[in-house]
Amino acid sequence: MTASDRQSHWQTVYLTKGEQQVSWSQADPQPSLRLIESIAPSRDAAIIDVGGGASRLVDALLASGFHDLTVLDLSEAALASARERIGAAGDAVRWIAGDATVWQPPQAFDIWHDRAAFHFLVEEKDRTAYLERLHRGVKAGGHAVIGTFALDGPEKCSGLPVQRYDPATLSRIIGPAFELIAEEAHRHVTPWGATQSFQFSVLRRT
């Protein structure tokens, strides 16, 4: 799947479906928020949410006092939805419509967060491109929080195949520049009551 194909797919999803019609919707963005708060050096931490879309994580981070926030997503419609929901407080957020396999990090961040974006990269060349940007986009001593479908999670999402992971496999793919320091299993309940198995890995940039 090309970057253009991915962008078209997700733009269509967000233009045609509401928040309660997509499986990944969360009213309370956990465990992402809790994990970010546990590793943030301060409320001045530079945080990027990769594949953030219309997620409510950025709302929660702003409410928690974080202010150096960037949201990257393929879909301009998703970002527009989040901006409209947040209102004036969202003016402080950097909103970037782009593909994480093509986009170039403008800085190194303290925290790189990704809930359910990386697992859509089923081709090695796309994973390699993403990981090159991850390595450039996290400061030494900074962290990545990456959530993917677990080994017993769904094999597809939004009609697309996914790559499932356990923390050890994910850590091995990311490479020795990042040390796995925490892991957490999570059972996500969709808006219609189905349960999906996720794993969240916290990795520190050495």
C-alpha positions in Angstrom: 0.0 0.0 0.0 1.5 3.4 -1.0 1.5 6.5 1.1 -1.1 8.0 -1.2 -3.3 4.9 -0.9 -3.1 5.1 2.9 -3.9 8.7 2.9 -7.0 8.2 0.7 -8.2 5.3 2.8 -8.1 7.2 6.1 -9.4 10.4 4.7 -12.5 8.5 3.4 -12.9 6.8 6.8 -13.0 10.1 8.7 -15.2 11.8 6.1 -17.8 9.1 6.2 -17.8 7.8 9.8 -18.5 9.4 13.2 -16.6 8.9 16.4 -18.9 6.1 17.6 -18.6 4.3 14.3 -14.9 3.5 14.4 -13.5 0.7 16.6 -10.6 2.6 18.0 -12.6 5.4 19.6 -11.9 6.1 23.3 -13.7 8.6 25.5 -10.8 8.1 28.1 -7.5 7.7 26.3 -6.0 5.0 28.5 -3.5 3.5 29.0 -1.8 6.1 26.8 -2.3 9.1 29.1 -1.2 7.3 32.2 2.0 5.9 30.5 2.9 9.3 29.1 2.4 11.0 32.5 4.6 8.3 34.1 7.6 9.0 31.9 7.3 12.7 31.1 10.2 14.7 32.5 7.9 17.7 33.1 4.8 19.3 31.7 7.2 21.1 29.2 8.0 17.7 27.5 7.8 17.8 23.7 5.3 15.1 22.8 4.2 13.8 19.4 1.1 11.7 18.8 1.8 9.7 15.6 -1.5 8.6 13.9 -3.3 10.7 16.5 -6.2 11.4 14.1 -9.3 12.5 16.0 -8.1 10.9 19.2 -9.0 12.5 22.5 -5.5 12.0 23.8 -4.5 15.6 22.9 -7.5 16.9 24.8 -6.4 15.0 27.9 -2.7 16.1 27.6 -3.8 19.7 27.3 -6.0 19.3 30.4 -3.1 17.7 32.2 -0.9 20.7 31.6 1.2 19.6 28.7 1.6 22.3 26.1 4.4 21.3 23.6 2.2 19.0 21.6 2.3 17.8 18.0 -0.3 15.5 16.3 0.6 13.8 13.0 -2.0 11.9 11.0 -2.7 10.9 7.4 -6.2 12.4 7.4 -6.8 16.1 7.3 -10.4 15.4 8.1 -9.4 13.6 11.3 -7.2 16.5 12.4 -9.9 19.0 11.6 -12.4 17.1 13.7 -10.1 17.2 16.7 -9.3 20.9 16.2 -13.0 21.7 16.0 -13.7 19.7 19.2 -10.9 21.3 21.2 -11.6 24.8 20.1 -9.2 27.7 21.0 -7.0 25.5 23.2 -6.0 23.6 20.1 -4.3 26.7 18.6 -1.3 25.8 20.7 -1.0 22.3 19.1 1.0 21.6 15.9 -1.3 19.7 13.6 0.5 17.9 10.7 -1.2 16.0 7.9 1.3 13.5 6.7 2.5 9.9 6.5 4.8 8.7 9.2 6.8 6.8 6.6 7.5 9.9 4.5 7.3 12.9 6.9 10.6 14.2 8.3 10.7 15.0 12.1 11.5 18.7 12.5 13.0 18.0 16.0 13.7 15.2 18.4 10.8 14.7 20.9 10.8 13.7 24.5 8.0 11.3 23.9 6.8 9.6 20.7 3.3 8.1 21.1 1.7 5.8 18.7 -1.5 3.9 19.4 -2.5 1.7 16.5 -0.6 3.3 13.6 2.6 1.2 13.4 0.7 -2.1 13.3 -0.8 -1.1 9.9 2.7 -1.2 8.3 2.7 -4.8 7.1 5.4 -4.3 4.5 9.0 -4.3 5.6 9.9 -1.2 3.5 7.2 0.8 5.3 8.3 -0.4 8.7 11.9 0.5 7.9 10.9 4.0 6.8 8.9 4.5 10.0 11.7 3.3 12.3 14.2 5.6 10.6 12.0 8.5 11.6 11.4 7.1 15.1 15.1 6.9 15.7 15.6 10.5 14.5 12.5 11.8 16.2 13.3 10.8 19.8 15.9 12.5 22.0 18.6 10.5 23.8 16.9 9.5 27.1 13.5 10.1 25.6 10.8 7.5 25.2 8.5 5.9 22.7 5.1 4.6 23.8 3.7 2.2 21.1 0.4 0.4 21.3 -0.4 -2.3 18.7 -2.8 -5.2 18.5 -1.5 -8.1 20.6 -0.9 -11.6 19.3 -4.5 -12.5 20.1 -5.8 -9.2 18.7 -7.7 -8.7 15.4 -6.0 -9.6 12.2 -7.6 -6.7 10.4 -8.9 -3.2 11.2 -10.9 -0.8 9.0 -10.7 -3.4 6.3 -6.8 -3.4 6.3 -4.4 -6.2 7.4 -2.3 -5.5 10.5 0.8 -6.9 12.0 0.3 -8.2 15.6 3.1 -7.9 18.2 4.1 -8.9 21.7 6.5 -6.5 23.5 9.6 -8.7 22.9 9.0 -8.9 19.2 8.2 -5.2 18.9 11.4 -4.3 20.8 13.5 -6.6 18.6 12.1 -4.9 15.4 12.7 -1.4 16.8 16.3 -2.3 17.6 19.0 -1.9 20.3 18.8 1.9 20.2 15.7 1.6 22.3 15.4 -0.4 25.6 12.1 -1.9 26.5 11.4 -0.7 30.1 7.7 -1.4 30.5 4.9 -3.3 28.9 1.2 -3.6 29.5 -1.7 -5.7 28.1 -4.8 -3.8 27.4 -8.4 -4.9 26.5 -10.0 -2.1 24.5 -13.8 -2.1 24.3 -15.2 -0.7 21.1 -18.2 1.7 21.0 -20.4 -1.3 20.2 -19.1 -3.4 23.0 -16.6 -5.7 21.2 -13.3 -6.4 23.0 -9.9 -6.1 21.3 -6.5 -7.2 22.7 -3.7 -4.6 22.6 -0.2 -4.5 24.0 1.5 -1.2 25.0 5.3 -1.0 25.1 7.4 1.7 26.6 10.9 2.0 25.2 13.7 4.4 26.3 16.1 5.8 23.7 19.6 4.9 24.8 
